[in-house]
Amino acid sequence: MHPYDASGANPRARLTIDVAAGDRWLIALNQKATADWLRTDHPVLDWANAMVPARQPSASTAQANWQEHIDGKPQYDPPVPPLAPAKFTGGLYIAEGSRTRPECTNYANSVQKAAAPYVQSVAPNGAGTTAGMLGFMFWAAEKPSTRGIGTAPPNTCEGGMGVGATSLNIPVPMPALRQS
């Protein structure tokens, strides 16, 4: 166990949480995480991952879900506050059922490529000061189910996530995190 490091400089001390694709699911968890654990002025967790819905979304549906986290849900009781874009990733599948997704094999035709401009530039709306989400988080790697397809050879994802990482200049290893 490593002590939490709010600077994000120690990769072994990073701490994350999975929340729903948008604010309309797992409401109590979203509310608690956003209000108490993902604050930019007193972080307890490094980031949240906005999970994938039941099926791979289109880019516009994914962006609408992610925007709910940025806007919050003030009409809920208790309200879900806005989340700084720098404090969460958007989840996408790389394999689903019996087939790999373009996120694994064909970046040019992927939701990742279509949603990348939004992820890189979405403005804060009540929390945070810097534009752009933390990035993407990919689901269903390796062998997600006994009946599903895996992402081990021959489906190694170089043509999807690999090309995406190069195209989007993803630093490896992950640098210290933006806090706001």
Secondary structure, DSSP 4 states (H G I P E B T S, - for coil): -----TTS--GGG--EEEE-SSTTSSHHHHHHIIIIIS-SSS-SSSEEEE---SSPPPHHHHHHHHHHHHH-BTTSSS-B----GGGEEEEEESEETTEE-HHHH-GGGSHHHHHHHHHHHPPPSSS-SS-S-SEEEEES-S--SSSSPPSSTT---IIIIIHHHHHTT--SS--PPP--
